[in-house]
Every structure is written in C-alpha cells, then in structure tokens.
Amino acid sequence: METIIIETEGPNLEKIKAFLNEMNISFKTKTKKEKPYNPEFVAKILATKDEKSTRVNPRNVWESII
C-alpha cells in the first residue's frame, strides 16, 4: 500500500473525492489548522513588543552584549 498526499480546496477537492469514490478507492480527509502557532505563545510575544530589548551583532556577539 502507498500513501498519496494531495493538498487542495474548493471545487478541486470535490472532484478528487468523486473520482476516488468512482474508482472505489478508500480515502481519508483531514482539515488543516489555519493557525500553526499556539495562541498563548503569540500573545506572549506580542506583549513584549514594546519592552526594552538589546540588539546583538552576529558578527561580534561578545562586544554586542557587554
């Protein structure tokens, strides 16, 4: 058995489902979450937007943090 992953939506999805049903091929559907990030994490990051921060020069890290 092999697995084929097809990501689509709208009328194409219905056409693919109809085709698979016509061919007597079993399939499963899974809806993708629209928000890939944890909402608590996003809120925490956005809350720190106006706080004091330090920029670090990646070419000279030690002098940037002293």
N, C-alpha and C positions, 0 to 999 in steps of 0.2 A: 504494500500500500504506500502511496505517496501523498504528500500534502501540497496543495496549491493555495497560496495566499493571494487574494485579489482585494485591493482596497479601492472602493468606488462608492458612489452615492447616486441618488436620484433615479432617473429612468434607466440608466445602465444597470443598476443593481437589480431592478425588477426583471429586466431582460435576461440577465445572467441566471437569476433564480428560476425563471420559466424554462430556460434552456436546460438547466441541470435537472429540473423535475421531469422534463420531456425525455431526457436520457436515462431516467431512473438512477440518478447519482445522488447519494446522500450528501448533505452539506449542513454546516452549522453557521450561524451568523453571530457576530459579536459587535456591539456598538462601541466605538472608541470614545473615551472620555475627552471632552473638549478642553478641560483644564489639566495639563500634565503635572502641575505643581500643587503641593499641599497648600490650601488657602491660609492656614495658620503661619506657615513659613513666609508666604508672600506678604502677609500683613506685618510680620515682624521686620522684614527687610524694608518695606516702605515706611515704617515708623521711624527707622533710623536715618532716613534720607536727609534730615536737617541737622543731625548731630555732627559734632566735630569729628573730623577724620584726618588721617595722615596719608599723604601720597608717597609711594615708595618707587624709587627709580630702579628698575630691574637690572640695570647695568652696574649699579653701585648700591647694593642693598644696605650694607652696613653704614655708610655715610647718610643714607636717607632716614634711618631710624634712630640715629643718635641725636 
